[in-house]
Amino acid sequence: MGILLTIVHVIVCIALILIVLLQTGKGADMGAAFGGGSSQTLFGSSGASTFLGKATTIVAVVFMITSVGLAYMVSNKTEKSIILDTTTPIEEKAQTPVPESKTPAAEPVKTE
């Protein structure tokens, strides 16, 4: 699920960049005043402002949803850390009992 959401998020990011770069700036209307025109546009005589504006809104909403979904998935991991499951060597030494020797103790040497 996380991989699918990441792939969708990357595709939406690229689409959002391309849509924003396709939009005309505010100074582009000056060229239309001198005969450059709306008849030569790719999106028709009304221009691309309405189509690209709606596309930007839709892609931005999908971008926000995937961002929140990815953030939620990362913050709510239920996996345990392997660091918490390990014991230190000091704890292992304290937990292992000392084996008793089965050989009888040597008798003290008597000196006369």
TAQUIKA-V421491 format. One record per residue. N is the residue number from 0. RES is the residue in one letter. PSI is psi in degrees with one decimal (* if undefined). NEAR is the number of other ideal C-beta (glycine too) atoms within 8 Angstrom. D_CENTER is the distance of its C-alpha to the mean C-alpha in Angstrom with 2 decimals. Layout:
BEGIN
n:N res:RES psi:PSI near:NEAR d_center:D_CENTER
n:N res:RES psi:PSI near:NEAR d_center:D_CENTER
END
This chain:
BEGIN
n:0 res:M psi:-40.7 near:5 d_center:12.36
n:1 res:G psi:-36.7 near:7 d_center:8.65
n:2 res:I psi:-41.7 near:6 d_center:9.54
n:3 res:L psi:-43.1 near:7 d_center:11.63
n:4 res:L psi:-36.4 near:12 d_center:9.33
n:5 res:T psi:-41.7 near:9 d_center:6.99
n:6 res:I psi:-44.6 near:8 d_center:10.51
n:7 res:V psi:-40.2 near:10 d_center:11.84
n:8 res:H psi:-42.8 near:12 d_center:9.36
n:9 res:V psi:-42.0 near:8 d_center:10.31
n:10 res:I psi:-41.9 near:8 d_center:13.87
n:11 res:V psi:-36.8 near:12 d_center:14.05
n:12 res:C psi:-46.4 near:9 d_center:13.02
n:13 res:I psi:-42.3 near:8 d_center:15.79
n:14 res:A psi:-39.9 near:9 d_center:18.14
n:15 res:L psi:-40.0 near:12 d_center:17.80
n:16 res:I psi:-46.1 near:8 d_center:18.64
n:17 res:L psi:-40.3 near:8 d_center:21.54
n:18 res:I psi:-41.4 near:12 d_center:22.90
n:19 res:V psi:-37.8 near:8 d_center:23.03
n:20 res:L psi:-25.0 near:6 d_center:24.74
n:21 res:L psi:-20.5 near:7 d_center:27.24
n:22 res:Q psi:146.0 near:11 d_center:28.46
n:23 res:T psi:150.0 near:7 d_center:31.69
n:24 res:G psi:177.1 near:5 d_center:32.21
n:25 res:K psi:-24.9 near:4 d_center:34.83
n:26 res:G psi:-1.5 near:5 d_center:37.36
n:27 res:A psi:-18.0 near:8 d_center:37.42
n:28 res:D psi:-18.8 near:8 d_center:39.97
n:29 res:M psi:-35.6 near:7 d_center:42.60
n:30 res:G psi:-29.4 near:7 d_center:42.89
n:31 res:A psi:-22.9 near:10 d_center:43.71
n:32 res:A psi:-24.9 near:5 d_center:46.67
n:33 res:F psi:23.2 near:6 d_center:48.44
n:34 res:G psi:-4.2 near:4 d_center:48.25
n:35 res:G psi:133.4 near:6 d_center:44.89
n:36 res:G psi:-174.0 near:7 d_center:43.68
n:37 res:S psi:-16.1 near:8 d_center:42.11
n:38 res:S psi:-16.2 near:5 d_center:43.96
n:39 res:Q psi:11.3 near:5 d_center:41.92
n:40 res:T psi:157.4 near:10 d_center:38.47
n:41 res:L psi:-31.7 near:3 d_center:36.12
n:42 res:F psi:13.2 near:8 d_center:35.51
n:43 res:G psi:-175.4 near:5 d_center:39.17
n:44 res:S psi:-24.0 near:6 d_center:41.46
n:45 res:S psi:-12.2 near:7 d_center:39.30
n:46 res:G psi:178.9 near:10 d_center:36.66
n:47 res:A psi:2.4 near:11 d_center:32.96
n:48 res:S psi:-41.8 near:9 d_center:32.27
n:49 res:T psi:-42.7 near:8 d_center:32.22
n:50 res:F psi:-49.0 near:8 d_center:30.26
n:51 res:L psi:-30.0 near:12 d_center:27.60
n:52 res:G psi:-44.7 near:9 d_center:27.48
n:53 res:K psi:-39.7 near:8 d_center:26.83
n:54 res:A psi:-38.8 near:9 d_center:24.28
n:55 res:T psi:-42.7 near:12 d_center:22.39
n:56 res:T psi:-45.8 near:8 d_center:22.48
n:57 res:I psi:-46.6 near:8 d_center:21.31
n:58 res:V psi:-35.1 near:12 d_center:18.38
n:59 res:A psi:-38.2 near:9 d_center:17.40
n:60 res:V psi:-42.7 near:8 d_center:17.59
n:61 res:V psi:-37.9 near:10 d_center:15.43
n:62 res:F psi:-44.1 near:12 d_center:12.80
n:63 res:M psi:-41.3 near:8 d_center:13.07
n:64 res:I psi:-44.3 near:8 d_center:13.03
n:65 res:T psi:-33.6 near:12 d_center:9.87
n:66 res:S psi:-44.6 near:9 d_center:8.18
n:67 res:V psi:-39.6 near:8 d_center:10.04
n:68 res:G psi:-42.8 near:9 d_center:9.37
n:69 res:L psi:-39.8 near:12 d_center:5.62
n:70 res:A psi:-39.5 near:8 d_center:6.80
n:71 res:Y psi:-41.0 near:8 d_center:9.70
n:72 res:M psi:-37.6 near:11 d_center:8.48
n:73 res:V psi:-37.8 near:7 d_center:6.96
n:74 res:S psi:-22.0 near:6 d_center:10.18
n:75 res:N psi:48.0 near:6 d_center:12.56
n:76 res:K psi:135.8 near:6 d_center:12.55
n:77 res:T psi:5.4 near:3 d_center:16.24
n:78 res:E psi:145.6 near:4 d_center:16.60
n:79 res:K psi:154.3 near:5 d_center:19.21
n:80 res:S psi:140.7 near:6 d_center:19.10
n:81 res:I psi:-17.2 near:6 d_center:21.66
n:82 res:I psi:-36.2 near:5 d_center:22.87
n:83 res:L psi:-20.7 near:6 d_center:24.29
n:84 res:D psi:-9.8 near:6 d_center:26.15
n:85 res:T psi:156.0 near:6 d_center:28.10
n:86 res:T psi:151.3 near:6 d_center:31.47
n:87 res:T psi:157.9 near:6 d_center:32.93
n:88 res:P psi:-29.6 near:6 d_center:36.11
n:89 res:I psi:-41.5 near:6 d_center:38.13
n:90 res:E psi:-36.0 near:8 d_center:37.31
n:91 res:E psi:-40.3 near:9 d_center:38.22
n:92 res:K psi:-36.0 near:7 d_center:41.56
n:93 res:A psi:-28.5 near:6 d_center:42.38
n:94 res:Q psi:-25.6 near:6 d_center:41.71
n:95 res:T psi:127.0 near:6 d_center:43.78
n:96 res:P psi:151.5 near:3 d_center:47.47
n:97 res:V psi:124.1 near:4 d_center:50.02
n:98 res:P psi:140.3 near:4 d_center:52.12
n:99 res:E psi:141.5 near:4 d_center:55.82
n:100 res:S psi:138.3 near:4 d_center:58.16
n:101 res:K psi:-8.6 near:3 d_center:60.60
n:102 res:T psi:138.9 near:4 d_center:63.20
n:103 res:P psi:149.0 near:3 d_center:66.02
n:104 res:A psi:145.6 near:4 d_center:66.28
n:105 res:A psi:139.5 near:4 d_center:68.97
n:106 res:E psi:143.5 near:4 d_center:72.20
n:107 res:P psi:143.6 near:4 d_center:73.28
n:108 res:V psi:129.1 near:4 d_center:76.01
n:109 res:K psi:128.9 near:4 d_center:79.33
n:110 res:T psi:132.9 near:3 d_center:81.31
n:111 res:E psi:* near:2 d_center:84.98
END
